[in-house]
């Protein structure tokens, strides 16, 4: 079976490693992949946003199944185009991927179908947005409407920060067209939880919960990033809360999308805040999270390819989806300066015994040597019978890896551990 995975980061590396466990996965192609993924798949230098190039390669190569992992190609309609050529895919069509592609669409959906979320106002005029933040409660959460590599959210603690954020998005076009319209939300408090879920548009199967660490600095300080580390499961997400989320958020969202003629099939990511008033949606993603995937998939006991194909066929209810007990931790090793300016091209040294626990995000091969090529470079994982053991294993492996200008947070999982006592 020839499988194509679109994307080239740590998430895609984790997906490919898991797909390889199925003996039917004879050949896996990664488009474009990266220097680390090259050890587990055949990398093809076609950008994830080159929809026509992806479709042409899939048809000419005789791809049997495609997994479209990143947000951009999903929103651009990669699944629509591949399905039109008769290639079965895992991932939502563009009309469903809009749930991440437009935060304004998502907020309007939640309002229409009474799905709990933060109160908000929407603006496409800078002066009106600036006037609003002069009296809005602080802190204020300011979001670019469109895709922004996971960085289009700014928590403004002061009015000056709010003004700067709005001008950066709407005037300076820091996020391009994504910032032409903005959402200004109330600031919610409580533990954050990420819940990835398999869904075929009818059935929803949540995966093990996780906790992302978005800020660049320890103690959740510094700018927002794509994620500096994750743990799973999230101890704040109790069975009682999970049941409430299924009843008030997960199923209502899937039913709302179907009612809107936008049936969602693939992985729907629920970013939640457990507020004193109950769980509320912070954001939806139309795909596996990164780096949440790197801690969730290692705990998946069921065969990933089988589950994905059941989603594609609309038969998810008939396939068991099981997760192991224990815990997993992922520590992201980044280039100093991320998420703004950073240098590239430094040699990476990973001991052979550690490699199976490393997912490569931003690295290239140069004369057979793995070198840094991105802001987030590696995701180093650890599994354990409990969270403390998983965190310890991840950091022990991280300490054995080296590259110039390497930085990483040393407090991944600590808030969860304090909660567990």
Secondary structure in CASP SS format (residue, H / E / C, confidence):
PFRMAT SS
TARGET T0000
AUTHOR 0000-0000-0000
METHOD secondary structure of the structure
MODEL  1
X C 1.00
X E 1.00
X E 1.00
X E 1.00
X E 1.00
X E 1.00
X E 1.00
X C 1.00
X C 1.00
X H 1.00
X H 1.00
X H 1.00
X H 1.00
X H 1.00
X H 1.00
X H 1.00
X H 1.00
X H 1.00
X H 1.00
X C 1.00
X C 1.00
X C 1.00
X C 1.00
X C 1.00
X C 1.00
X C 1.00
X E 1.00
X E 1.00
X E 1.00
X E 1.00
X E 1.00
X E 1.00
X C 1.00
X C 1.00
X C 1.00
X C 1.00
X H 1.00
X H 1.00
X H 1.00
X C 1.00
X C 1.00
X E 1.00
X E 1.00
X E 1.00
X C 1.00
X C 1.00
X C 1.00
X C 1.00
X C 1.00
X C 1.00
X H 1.00
X H 1.00
X H 1.00
X H 1.00
X H 1.00
X H 1.00
X H 1.00
X H 1.00
X H 1.00
X H 1.00
X H 1.00
X C 1.00
X C 1.00
X C 1.00
X E 1.00
X E 1.00
X E 1.00
X E 1.00
X C 1.00
X C 1.00
X H 1.00
X H 1.00
X H 1.00
X H 1.00
X H 1.00
X C 1.00
X C 1.00
X H 1.00
X H 1.00
X H 1.00
X H 1.00
X H 1.00
X H 1.00
X H 1.00
X C 1.00
X C 1.00
X C 1.00
X C 1.00
X E 1.00
X E 1.00
X C 1.00
X C 1.00
X C 1.00
X H 1.00
X H 1.00
X H 1.00
X H 1.00
X H 1.00
X H 1.00
X H 1.00
X H 1.00
X C 1.00
X H 1.00
X H 1.00
X H 1.00
X H 1.00
X H 1.00
X H 1.00
X H 1.00
X H 1.00
X H 1.00
X H 1.00
X C 1.00
X C 1.00
X C 1.00
X C 1.00
X E 1.00
X C 1.00
X C 1.00
X E 1.00
X E 1.00
X E 1.00
X E 1.00
X C 1.00
X C 1.00
X H 1.00
X H 1.00
X H 1.00
X H 1.00
X H 1.00
X H 1.00
X H 1.00
X H 1.00
X C 1.00
X C 1.00
X C 1.00
X C 1.00
X C 1.00
X C 1.00
X E 1.00
X E 1.00
X E 1.00
X E 1.00
X E 1.00
X C 1.00
X C 1.00
X C 1.00
X C 1.00
X C 1.00
X C 1.00
X C 1.00
X C 1.00
X E 1.00
X E 1.00
X E 1.00
X E 1.00
X C 1.00
X C 1.00
X H 1.00
X H 1.00
X H 1.00
X H 1.00
X H 1.00
X H 1.00
X H 1.00
X H 1.00
X H 1.00
X H 1.00
X H 1.00
X H 1.00
X H 1.00
X C 1.00
X C 1.00
X C 1.00
X C 1.00
X H 1.00
X H 1.00
X H 1.00
X H 1.00
X C 1.00
X C 1.00
X E 1.00
X E 1.00
X E 1.00
X E 1.00
X E 1.00
X C 1.00
X C 1.00
X C 1.00
X C 1.00
X E 1.00
X E 1.00
X E 1.00
X E 1.00
X E 1.00
X E 1.00
X E 1.00
X E 1.00
X E 1.00
X C 1.00
X C 1.00
X C 1.00
X C 1.00
X E 1.00
X E 1.00
X E 1.00
X C 1.00
X C 1.00
X C 1.00
X E 1.00
X E 1.00
X E 1.00
X C 1.00
X C 1.00
X E 1.00
X E 1.00
X E 1.00
X C 1.00
X C 1.00
X C 1.00
X E 1.00
X E 1.00
X E 1.00
X E 1.00
X C 1.00
X C 1.00
X C 1.00
X C 1.00
X E 1.00
X E 1.00
X E 1.00
X E 1.00
X C 1.00
X C 1.00
X C 1.00
X C 1.00
X C 1.00
X C 1.00
X H 1.00
X H 1.00
X H 1.00
X H 1.00
X H 1.00
X H 1.00
X H 1.00
X H 1.00
X H 1.00
X H 1.00
X H 1.00
X H 1.00
X H 1.00
X H 1.00
X H 1.00
X H 1.00
X H 1.00
X H 1.00
X H 1.00
X H 1.00
X H 1.00
X C 1.00
X C 1.00
X C 1.00
X C 1.00
X C 1.00
X C 1.00
X E 1.00
X E 1.00
X E 1.00
X E 1.00
X E 1.00
X E 1.00
X E 1.00
X E 1.00
X E 1.00
X E 1.00
X C 1.00
X C 1.00
X E 1.00
X E 1.00
X E 1.00
X E 1.00
X E 1.00
X E 1.00
X E 1.00
X E 1.00
X C 1.00
X C 1.00
X C 1.00
X C 1.00
X C 1.00
X C 1.00
X C 1.00
X H 1.00
X H 1.00
X H 1.00
X H 1.00
X H 1.00
X H 1.00
X H 1.00
X E 1.00
X C 1.00
X C 1.00
X C 1.00
X H 1.00
X H 1.00
X H 1.00
X H 1.00
X H 1.00
X H 1.00
X H 1.00
X H 1.00
X H 1.00
X H 1.00
X C 1.00
X C 1.00
X H 1.00
X H 1.00
X H 1.00
X C 1.00
X C 1.00
X C 1.00
X C 1.00
X E 1.00
X C 1.00
X C 1.00
X C 1.00
X E 1.00
X E 1.00
X E 1.00
X E 1.00
X E 1.00
X E 1.00
X E 1.00
X E 1.00
X E 1.00
X C 1.00
X C 1.00
X C 1.00
X C 1.00
X C 1.00
X C 1.00
X C 1.00
X C 1.00
X C 1.00
X C 1.00
X C 1.00
X E 1.00
X C 1.00
X E 1.00
X C 1.00
X C 1.00
X C 1.00
X C 1.00
X C 1.00
X H 1.00
X H 1.00
X H 1.00
X E 1.00
X E 1.00
X E 1.00
X C 1.00
X C 1.00
X E 1.00
X E 1.00
X E 1.00
X E 1.00
X C 1.00
X C 1.00
X E 1.00
X E 1.00
X E 1.00
X E 1.00
X C 1.00
X C 1.00
X C 1.00
X E 1.00
X E 1.00
X E 1.00
X E 1.00
X E 1.00
X E 1.00
X E 1.00
X E 1.00
X E 1.00
X C 1.00
X C 1.00
X H 1.00
X H 1.00
X H 1.00
X H 1.00
X H 1.00
X H 1.00
X H 1.00
X H 1.00
X H 1.00
X H 1.00
X H 1.00
X H 1.00
X C 1.00
X C 1.00
X C 1.00
X E 1.00
X C 1.00
X C 1.00
X C 1.00
X E 1.00
X E 1.00
X C 1.00
X C 1.00
X C 1.00
X C 1.00
X C 1.00
X C 1.00
X H 1.00
X H 1.00
X H 1.00
X H 1.00
X H 1.00
X H 1.00
X H 1.00
X C 1.00
END
